[in-house]
């Protein structure tokens, strides 16, 4: 099935080359078709987007060395191509949520790939939202992967801030 990512002495992960190619190919497909994906895409384009995106997120889960994961595609309505989501766990309390949107609104956030920490597989609120762009995955996949993996080092969810109101 999926091959393990290589971990070097420095602790940095080097992605599996086959996974890297699949993921970059998907993001190139997104970039080349983004205008069509955001503006009433036809059913065939939606299916292709969903199929390629799910395959890429499964490869990403492999490169992230997740022990458990779920990949979902929601085609939404007719306006855009929907969104893809990956939820996965490194251990019992540390995980990651990655969501790829096909909405033109995503350009306002600085990225169309949202990622954050989760504490379990049904954690739909998780930690703070972070963003990467399609372009960052294409130009430097290793750096994008490192940014995603940095959440693992945060030791799960950030501490809850307590406020006292006087």
N, C-alpha and C positions, 0 to 999 in steps of 0.2 A: 504494500500500500504506500504509505508515505515514508520517506527516509528521514532519519534524525538529522537535525542541524548540527553542525560541528561547533564545539565550544573550545576556545583557545585558553591558554594559561591565564590570559588577562581577564577571562570571564566574559569576553565579548562573543556574541554568537555570529557565526558566518552562515548565512542562509544556504540551504540546499540549492544547487544551481538550477535544477529542474523546476523547483518551486519558484525561484526568482524569475525565471523566464515566463512562467504561467502568470504570475502576479503582474509583472511589467507589461506583458502583452494585454492583460485586461485593462490596465490603466491607460495604455496607448489607445486601445479601442474606445474607452470612455472619452478621452481627450478628443479623438477624431470624430466622435459622434455626439458630443455634449449638446450642441445646439438642437439636434434631432431628439435626443433623449429628454430634453427639457420642454419640448414644444409638441405635444400631441403625437408621441411616437406610435407607429403602427404595432400591431400585435406581434409580428415576427421580430421586430427590433427589440421589443420588450422581452420576448422569450430568450433571444440571444444574449441580451444584457443580463438577465437573471441566471442563465446557464453559465456564462463566462464568469460572472461575479461570484456565484456560489463556489465554483471550482477554485477561483483565486483565493477566496476566504478560507477554504479548506487547506490550501497550501500555506496561507499565512498562519493558520492555527498550528500547522506542523512546524514552521520556522520559529514560532513563539514557544514551542515545546509545551503546549497545553496538554494536560492529562485528561481533560474532559472538555468538549465544546459542542456548540450548536450553531449551525448556519441557517439563516432564514432569508427568504426573499419575499417582499410584499410588493406586488405590481401596482398597488393603489388604483386610482381611477384612470381616466383617459388623458389627463393633462400631462403627466410626466411618466418616466420609466420606473418610478417607485424607489424603494430603498432596500439595501442589503444589510444584514446584521450578523455579527459574530459575537457570541458570548462564550467565554471559556475560562477554565480554572487552571492555575498552576499547582494549587494545593487546596486544602479544605476551606481556606479563608481568603486566598488571594486570587483574583481573576481580572479579566479585561473584557470590556465591551467595545466593539468597533462598529460604527454605522456609516454606510456610504450612501449619500443622498444624490438623487438626480434632479433636485430642485434648483432652479436658477437663483433662489434665495440664499443658497449655501455660499455663494461668492461674497456675501456680506460678512460672513464670519471669518473669512480668511482661509477657509478650507472646506472641502466637501467630504472629508473623512473625519468624523468625530470619534474620539476614544477617551475612555475613562476607566477607573478601577471599579470592580464589583466585589462583593463579599461572598456571593453565592450565585447559583445559576438562575435564580428568580429575582435578582436584585435589579430593579428597573430604575433606581435613582442613583446609586453609586456615588463615586467621588466627583470632583470638578471636571467639567468638560475641557478637553484639549482638542486641537484641530491640526490636521495635516492636509496638504493639497494633493490632488492627482499628480501634479507636476513633481512634487517632492518624491513620490514613489517611483516615477519614471527616471528622474535625474540621479537620485542617490538612494536606491532601495535599502542599502545597508544602514544608512543614517536614519531613514524612516523606521526601520525595524528596531534600531537602537532606541529611538524615542518611545516606541510602543513598549519595549522591554524595560524602560526606565520606571514604568509603573510598578513592575514586580519588585523593584528595589525600595519602593515606598512603603513596603510592609503592609499591604492591604489598604483599607480606607484611611484617609487622614483623620486625626482626632477630631471629635466633635467640639466645637467652640462653645463655651458656656458664657452667657452674658448675665450680668446682674443689673437689674433696672432699679434705680433709686427713685 
